[in-house]
Amino acid sequence: INGIVIDHITAGKAMRIYELLGLGNVDAPVALIQNVSSKKMGKKDIIKIDSDININTDVLGYVDPGVTVSIIKNGVTVEKKSIDLPEKLTDVILCKNPRCITSTEQELPHIFTLTDKAQKIYRCMYCETKAKTE
């Protein structure tokens, strides 16, 4: 069995991750398990994907820093990594400023940079508009 397990998701955030990663379009079984008992977290969510697809870890770090991603090959965990807040987000969130160049130039990527790690604040690279936090 090959696949990916996204674990230690804050309870209630798995659906948002599912949507942002586009897992509804994956041609493989995807299990979304919510409110699992956890000694460390109290309750947590888990997403299991029965396919070795590319996961946008920036999405994970933005929505829920601290999640872990395990890569499974032949039924064995071969890699496990913790995901932190990304320094830069590209096409994960959209700039809401109607005067931003991304509003008129549709082909431009929406790029946000982390400007305040403690407050989890991202700002548009083009116009400095603050993004709404997850």
C-alpha positions, 0 to 999 in steps of 0.5 A, a space after each residue: 500500500 502506497 500513500 500519504 497520511 496527513 496527521 495531527 490536524 487541528 479538529 475541524 480543519 481537515 475539510 478546509 485542507 481537503 478543499 484547498 488541496 483539491 482532494 475531491 478531484 484525486 482519482 484515488 480513495 481519500 479518507 477524511 477522519 474527524 474528531 479522533 481521540 488524541 493523547 497529545 491534542 485531545 481531538 484531531 483530524 486525519 486525512 489518508 490518501 491511497 495514492 502517492 500524489 504531490 501535496 502542497 505543503 504550503 497549504 498545510 502550513 498555512 491552514 494548520 502549522 504543526 501537522 505531520 505528513 507521512 509518506 507510505 511505501 509498501 505499507 511502511 512509513 518511509 518519511 515523516 515530516 512536520 509542516 511549519 508556516 511557509 515563508 511564501 504562499 503562491 496561489 493559495 489565497 487571493 488578494 482581496 484588494 480591488 486595486 491590486 494588480 492581481 485584480 486586473 492582470 489575471 495571469 499574475 500569481 497571487 503571492 503572499 509573504 509571511 510578515 509576522 510569524 507570531 500573528 500568522 500575518 501574510 501580506 500581498 507581495 504587490 500591494 501589501 494588503 493583509 490576508 485574512 487568516 485561516 
